[in-house]
Amino acid sequence: MLLELAGRHPLLRRDLVIRGTEPGRLVVDARRLTFASPLDLTAAAAAVHAHAAQGRNISLLLPASADVTSYMQRMDMLKALPADAHVEGATPDQTRYDRSTTLLEVARLYADTAEAIGARVGQMAIRQLGSRDGRKVFEAVGELIDNATVHGASTRGAFIAAQAYSGKTTGYRRIEIAVCDTGIGVLAHLRSNPAHARIVTSAEALEHALRPGVSGTQDERGNGLPDLLTKPGRAAATRLVLRSGDGLLRASRTRSGPVPPRSAGTFTPVPGTWSWLRVSYRS
């Protein structure tokens, strides 16, 4: 099987395809990748572990771009691969500096590591966005972590990565967070609640998941995923992308108000649920 990562943000695109080649092997071909984000790294890690659990051998072909390969290496993407994965391509020499105030390298996320990792994301957010806005974002991120470690829980865990920007060079303070799990997916989770048993497609399930109070459990719950768009506050520009099964949903909130979410079916289903959140404030 072949998963080709090319261009920018390939894992956000509807036309992502895993092609059939050797059934006992998954090749992640990143040679034409020109830009990598936390989502690209965490989703790739989740995908290869899901396929490795099915007995497939894993190979990664590194990007031709030395800059992209360097970013993947600095973000610990290579360390996140299964131990027996084959990596093809040159890795640059690096001097590793402490970037804990701006980077959360790809990390395995389990229920017993969630609190410590969440605290680190909170520290990043407060340091780069300021105390008021950083705390708002930290509260929203808790929902992503909760979904991955509770609703998307699996023996393989989930993967998280983040990057924050101070706004000194770009004019906006920003944080970008990705959480990708290897669990049952949003459709199966919601259908476990009889109230949502009539949901048929993953795209429809993602739309329902973005509504207040919707859950795969029958417990009384809060707003859940909608908090990701509202908790950062009206001063924030927020973008959320969710991918689960063969569904893809894009939602956002500008400083003028919410933008109606858009969902669609995709060509190739993905294992578990992939979430990407970006929150920006003017400096």
Residue pairs with C-beta under 8 A, 6 or more apart in sequence:
1 18
1 19
1 20
1 21
1 22
1 23
1 25
1 26
1 27
1 51
1 56
2 18
2 19
2 20
2 21
2 26
2 27
2 29
3 16
3 18
3 26
3 27
3 28
3 29
3 44
3 47
4 10
4 17
4 19
4 29
4 32
5 11
5 28
5 29
5 30
5 32
5 33
5 40
5 44
6 32
6 33
6 34
7 32
7 33
7 34
7 35
8 34
8 35
9 35
9 37
9 39
9 40
10 16
10 33
10 40
11 39
11 40
11 43
11 44
11 243
11 274
12 39
12 241
12 243
12 276
14 248
14 264
14 266
14 267
15 266
15 267
16 266
16 267
16 268
16 270
17 267
17 268
18 26
18 268
21 27
23 56
24 55
24 56
24 57
25 56
25 57
25 58
25 59
26 47
26 48
26 51
26 52
26 56
26 57
26 58
26 59
27 59
27 60
27 61
28 44
28 47
28 48
28 58
28 59
28 60
28 61
29 61
30 44
30 60
30 61
30 62
30 63
30 68
30 72
31 61
31 62
31 63
31 64
31 89
32 63
32 64
33 40
33 63
33 65
33 68
34 63
34 65
34 68
35 68
36 63
36 68
36 71
36 72
36 75
36 77
37 163
37 176
37 178
37 276
38 75
38 104
38 106
38 161
38 162
38 163
38 176
38 177
38 178
38 276
39 178
39 180
39 241
39 274
39 276
41 72
41 75
41 77
41 80
41 106
41 159
41 161
41 178
42 106
42 159
42 160
42 161
42 178
42 179
42 180
42 274
43 159
43 178
43 180
43 243
43 270
43 274
44 77
45 77
45 80
45 81
45 106
45 159
45 180
46 156
46 158
46 159
46 180
46 181
46 182
46 271
46 272
46 274
47 270
47 271
48 58
48 60
48 81
48 82
48 85
49 82
49 156
49 159
49 182
50 156
50 182
50 271
50 272
51 58
51 271
52 58
52 82
52 85
53 155
53 156
53 182
57 84
57 86
58 81
58 82
58 84
58 85
58 86
59 85
59 86
59 87
59 88
60 78
60 81
60 85
60 86
60 87
60 88
61 88
61 89
62 69
62 72
62 87
62 88
62 89
62 90
62 91
63 69
63 72
63 89
66 92
69 89
69 90
69 91
69 92
70 92
70 94
72 78
73 91
73 92
73 94
74 94
74 96
74 99
74 103
74 105
75 103
75 105
75 106
75 161
76 105
76 106
76 107
77 106
78 87
78 91
79 106
80 106
80 107
80 108
80 159
81 87
100 120
100 123
100 124
101 123
101 124
101 127
101 128
101 164
102 124
102 128
102 163
102 164
102 165
102 166
103 124
103 162
103 163
103 164
104 117
104 120
104 121
104 124
104 160
104 161
104 162
104 163
104 177
105 161
106 159
106 160
106 161
107 113
107 117
107 159
107 160
107 161
108 157
108 158
108 159
109 117
109 145
109 148
109 149
109 157
109 158
109 159
109 160
109 179
109 181
110 149
110 157
110 158
111 149
111 150
111 153
114 145
114 146
114 149
117 145
117 160
118 138
118 141
118 142
118 145
121 138
121 141
121 160
121 162
121 177
122 134
122 135
122 138
122 141
124 162
124 164
124 175
125 133
125 134
125 135
125 137
125 138
125 141
125 164
125 175
126 134
126 135
126 138
127 134
127 164
128 134
128 164
128 165
128 166
128 167
128 173
128 174
128 175
129 137
129 164
129 173
129 175
129 279
129 281
130 173
133 173
133 232
133 233
133 235
133 236
133 281
136 231
136 232
136 233
136 236
137 175
137 231
137 232
137 236
137 279
139 227
139 231
140 227
140 228
140 231
140 232
140 277
140 279
141 177
141 277
143 224
143 225
143 227
143 228
144 177
144 179
144 228
144 275
144 277
145 160
145 179
147 179
147 181
147 224
147 225
147 273
147 275
148 158
148 160
148 179
148 180
148 181
148 183
148 273
148 275
149 158
149 181
151 183
151 189
151 216
152 158
152 181
152 182
152 183
152 184
152 185
152 189
152 272
152 273
153 181
153 183
154 181
154 182
154 183
154 184
154 272
156 182
157 181
157 182
158 179
158 180
158 181
158 182
158 183
158 272
159 179
159 180
159 181
160 177
160 178
160 179
160 180
161 177
161 178
162 175
162 176
162 177
162 178
163 175
163 176
164 174
164 175
164 176
165 172
165 173
165 174
165 175
166 173
167 173
167 174
167 281
167 282
167 283
168 283
170 283
171 282
171 283
172 280
172 281
172 282
172 283
173 280
173 281
173 282
173 283
174 278
174 279
174 280
174 281
175 278
175 279
176 276
176 277
176 278
177 276
177 277
177 278
178 274
178 275
178 276
178 277
179 274
179 275
180 272
180 273
180 274
180 275
181 272
181 273
182 271
182 272
183 189
183 272
183 273
184 272
185 202
185 244
185 245
185 271
185 272
185 273
186 202
186 205
186 206
186 209
186 242
186 244
186 245
186 247
186 273
187 199
187 201
187 202
187 205
187 244
187 245
187 247
189 205
189 216
190 196
190 199
190 205
190 208
190 209
190 214
190 215
190 216
191 197
191 199
191 205
191 216
192 216
192 217
193 215
193 216
193 217
193 218
194 218
195 218
196 205
196 208
196 214
196 216
199 205
199 208
201 246
201 247
201 265
202 244
202 245
202 246
202 247
202 265
202 269
203 246
203 247
203 248
203 249
203 263
203 264
203 265
204 247
204 263
205 244
205 245
205 247
206 242
206 244
206 247
206 248
206 249
206 263
207 249
207 261
207 263
208 214
209 224
209 225
209 242
210 225
210 226
210 242
210 249
210 251
210 261
211 226
212 222
212 223
212 224
212 226
213 221
213 222
213 223
213 224
214 224
215 221
215 224
223 230
225 240
225 242
228 238
228 240
228 277
229 238
229 240
229 251
229 252
229 253
229 258
230 253
232 238
232 279
234 255
235 255
235 281
235 282
236 253
236 255
236 279
236 280
236 281
237 252
237 253
237 254
237 255
237 279
237 280
237 281
238 252
238 253
238 277
238 278
238 279
238 280
239 250
239 251
239 252
239 277
239 278
240 250
240 251
240 252
240 275
240 276
240 277
240 278
241 248
241 249
241 250
241 251
241 274
241 275
241 276
242 248
242 249
242 251
242 273
242 274
242 275
242 276
243 249
243 266
243 270
243 273
243 274
243 275
244 270
244 272
244 273
244 274
245 269
245 270
246 265
246 266
246 267
246 268
246 269
246 270
247 263
247 264
247 265
247 266
248 263
248 264
248 265
248 266
249 261
249 262
249 263
249 264
250 261
250 262
250 263
251 258
251 259
251 261
251 262
252 258
252 259
253 259
